[in-house]
Amino acid sequence: MAGGLQLLCLSTSSGVPLYCRSKGESRQLSFSVIGSLNGVHMFGSNQDVLLTSTSTDNCRVCWRVFHDSITLIVMSSEEDASDLYFGRLLENVFNAMACYKLIDSLLAASDWIGDLTMCVDCVASPDAAVLQEALDVFVAAAESNFGCLMVMGKTVVATEKWWRLTTQELVLLALLVGSLAPNSSRDYPIYLPHGSPTVPHRLLTFQLVPGVDVCLLCGPTPSLQQVQTELVERFWSPVLECLKTCLRVHQRSFLASINLHHSIVGLLLINREQNKNIFTLQPHADESSQQQGAVLLPERRRSVLRQFYTLAVSAYFPADTSEDQPDLQPSRRPFWPMSLCCPIYQQSPHVFGRWEETRASRKTHAGLERTYKLLVDSVGSEPRSLALRHYLLH
């Protein structure tokens, strides 16, 4: 199973497989292997032993039972597989149970990291105020309170009620929109795992320009055709250039006016108070600086950032890894700083080592300090604790 991942869903009472999804070079598991994996877990349960995970030299396996009815098993040989990642993956998969497209998106490597951080992947647009105003009046005209503007599955602006959805619902909605095939409009029935697990809502999406969608959550009305013919062009044509600007900055995810030191080849900035993050593997606006990051391929940079985030959370903020309370309010996460900044450097591909103190490193340190402050300002929050930032920048 080199470089692959397998996800199994079984009936807890009977052990009958319900479905199997995979990615990478994984081969379909035989029924006997599936039965053995489930049998080990069932044997432990019968002995009052909770088996959550195990690992070998080249594979890690994790089990999770939901509501005493559904058992999910995931196994992977990927180097960034961890108990933290598996726990959040299985939680998300269970809440996306009815949508294979979304489940496959959760399994696949992507330009998002919200599935791991449980924060919403965002784009800091220079025209955020203009777009927020356009969105608010558009959503009101559609007789809804829940609306969002996304670029390639990343959130640009959203209404106040949209941000009141649980973090998991926001992450899954963004992943769903980003995973669907491009279309001029969609009318998609969805269940909100926490807000409305039994009554479906309608997710309406409209493509404003290729890659940019505006989304609405609503009930039986209005109709898709009514919104598309009467409202979309009326409210969004005046801000067409702002929408195109969003598309141009989505890979970098933040303003072109923020200059990063050329050493940085990847960046993850997390605002825990607002449950938002900015994640980029292409942090430089100019092509020459971008080419300097070729020493680390994008896939490797993504893997390094995910591994480093997992290490930081597990080692420094273990309270956040609790699965008993997966959606605690920020005020009840006593060890979390308000903001985290996780850069990776071209000069130091082994990011877990200590940065050697030299004149060049001191200059880089000062540049990163300035960059950090600019980025924090762009997502509207000042950090209460800089412990992890200090560790990263020294």
Sequence and secondary structure as in RCSB ss.txt:
>XXXX:A:sequence
MAGGLQLLCLSTSSGVPLYCRSKGESRQLSFSVIGSLNGVHMFGSNQDVLLTSTSTDNCRVCWRVFHDSITLIVM
SSEEDASDLYFGRLLENVFNAMACYKLIDSLLAASDWIGDLTMCVDCVASPDAAVLQEALDVFVAAAESNFGCLM
VMGKTVVATEKWWRLTTQELVLLALLVGSLAPNSSRDYPIYLPHGSPTVPHRLLTFQLVPGVDVCLLCGPTPSLQ
QVQTELVERFWSPVLECLKTCLRVHQRSFLASINLHHSIVGLLLINREQNKNIFTLQPHADESSQQQGAVLLPER
RRSVLRQFYTLAVSAYFPADTSEDQPDLQPSRRPFWPMSLCCPIYQQSPHVFGRWEETRASRKTHAGLERTYKLL
VDSVGSEPRSLALRHYLLH
>XXXX:A:secstr
 TT EEEEEEETTT  EEEEEEETT     HHHHHHHHHHHHHHHHTT    EEE SS EEEEEEETTTEEEEEE
E  TT  HHHHHHHHHHHHHTTT HHHHHHHHS  S  HHHH SEEB   TTHHHHHHHHHHHHHHTT SEEEEE
ETTEEEEE HHHHTS HHHHHHHHHHHHHS   SEEEEEEEETTTEEEEEEEEEEEEEETTEEEEEEESS S HH
HHIIIIIHHHHGGGHHHHHHHHHHTTT S TTS   TTEEEEEEEETTTTEEEEES   SSHHHHHGGGGS HHH
HHHHHHHHHHHHHHHH GGGG SSSTT  GGG TT  SEEEEEEESS SSTTS     HHHHHHHHHHHHHHHHH
HHHTT   S  HHHHHHH 
